[in-house]
């Protein structure tokens, strides 16, 4: 049952990664790798959060690292820059729930300016959701770009012989 949950999570992340990849028009040979990276990264974060109790920001850092190192390795195989592979693979992990709640609480905060109790509640929700969404996005970016800084020569030679 656990394996089915992990495979389902990875499958839907792969589908979303392919969809996000289609927007940026990568070469056809890159789509398989984008799907693999999205599935591995999202499944990694899912496992860390669900089975090990790791927070979303730390789990996102490790998922970003998986995607970053994977794009470094797979980029050579499909002759594509890292960014072509890792940006669409990262997008399914953007914390949409927290971003939505951030905007919702901001709107509600503006509508309840004259009610101090509700205003305080919505302000707390806004800052909490903003902090979580911002931290997760930052950790994904750090994790995915870390291999590029660790191996600069390899990262910039992926499309050269």
C-alpha positions in Angstrom: 0.0 0.0 0.0 2.9 2.4 0.8 4.5 1.6 -2.6 1.2 2.4 -4.4 1.0 5.7 -2.6 4.5 6.6 -3.6 4.0 5.5 -7.2 0.7 7.4 -7.5 2.4 10.5 -6.1 5.3 10.2 -8.5 3.0 9.5 -11.5 0.9 12.6 -11.0 4.0 14.7 -10.5 5.4 13.3 -13.7 2.3 14.3 -15.6 2.4 17.8 -14.1 6.1 18.1 -14.9 5.4 17.1 -18.6 2.7 19.7 -18.7 4.9 22.4 -17.3 7.7 21.3 -19.6 5.4 21.7 -22.6 4.9 25.3 -21.8 8.7 26.0 -22.2 9.0 24.0 -25.4 12.0 21.8 -24.7 13.2 19.2 -27.2 11.1 16.1 -27.3 14.0 14.0 -26.0 13.9 16.0 -22.7 10.2 15.1 -21.8 11.1 11.6 -20.4 13.8 13.1 -18.2 11.5 15.9 -17.0 8.9 13.3 -16.0 11.5 11.1 -14.2 12.9 14.1 -12.3 9.5 15.4 -11.3 8.4 11.9 -10.1 11.6 11.3 -8.2 11.7 14.7 -6.6 8.0 14.8 -5.6 8.1 11.2 -4.4 11.2 12.0 -2.3 9.4 15.0 -0.6 6.3 12.9 -0.2 8.2 10.1 1.6 10.1 12.5 3.8 7.0 14.3 4.9 4.6 11.4 5.2 6.8 8.6 6.6 9.6 10.4 8.3 7.7 13.4 9.6 10.1 16.0 8.0 8.8 19.5 7.6 7.8 20.7 4.1 10.8 23.2 3.8 13.5 20.6 4.6 11.8 18.0 2.5 11.6 20.4 -0.4 15.4 21.1 0.0 16.1 17.4 -0.4 13.7 17.0 -3.3 15.4 20.0 -5.0 18.8 18.4 -4.5 17.5 15.1 -6.0 16.1 17.1 -9.0 19.3 19.2 -9.3 21.7 16.3 -9.2 19.4 14.3 -11.4 19.3 17.0 -14.0 23.1 17.3 -14.0 23.3 13.5 -14.7 20.4 13.2 -17.1 21.2 16.5 -18.9 24.3 14.8 -20.4 22.3 11.9 -21.6 19.7 14.0 -23.5 22.1 16.8 -24.4 20.1 19.5 -22.6 21.0 22.3 -20.1 20.1 21.6 -16.5 17.6 24.4 -16.4 15.6 22.8 -19.3 15.1 19.7 -17.1 14.9 21.0 -13.6 12.6 24.0 -13.9 9.5 22.0 -15.2 10.3 19.2 -12.7 10.3 21.7 -9.8 7.0 23.4 -10.7 4.7 20.6 -9.4 6.2 21.2 -5.9 5.3 24.9 -5.7 3.1 25.0 -2.5 -0.1 26.1 -4.2 -2.2 25.6 -1.0 -0.1 28.0 1.0 0.1 30.5 -1.9 -3.7 30.4 -2.3 -4.3 30.8 1.4 -1.8 33.7 1.5 -3.8 35.6 -1.2 -7.1 34.7 0.4 -6.1 35.9 3.8 -4.7 39.1 2.3 -8.1 39.8 0.7 -10.0 38.9 3.8 -7.6 41.1 5.8 -8.4 44.1 3.6 -12.1 43.4 3.9 -12.1 43.3 7.7 -9.9 46.3 8.5 -12.6 47.7 10.9 -13.0 44.4 12.9 -9.8 44.0 15.0 -10.3 40.3 16.0 -10.8 39.1 12.4 -8.1 41.4 11.1 -5.6 39.9 13.5 -6.6 36.3 12.5 -6.2 37.1 8.8 -2.9 38.9 9.3 -1.5 35.9 11.2 -2.8 33.6 8.4 -1.2 35.8 5.8 2.2 35.9 7.4 2.2 32.2 8.2 1.3 31.2 4.7 3.7 33.7 3.2 6.5 32.4 5.3 5.9 28.8 4.4 5.3 29.4 0.7 8.4 31.7 0.4 10.6 29.3 2.4 9.6 26.2 0.3 10.2 28.0 -3.0 13.6 29.3 -1.7 14.6 25.8 -0.6 13.5 24.3 -3.9 15.6 26.9 -5.8 18.7 26.3 -3.5 18.4 22.5 -3.8 18.1 22.5 -7.6 20.8 25.1 -8.2 23.3 23.7 -5.7 24.8 21.1 -8.1 25.4 23.9 -10.7 27.6 25.7 -8.2 29.2 22.5 -6.9 30.1 21.3 -10.4 30.2 24.4 -12.6 32.4 22.9 -15.4 30.1 19.9 -15.7 26.9 22.0 -15.6 28.1 24.3 -18.4 29.5 21.5 -20.6 26.3 19.4 -20.9 25.6 20.6 -24.4 29.2 20.5 -25.6 31.3 17.5 -26.7 
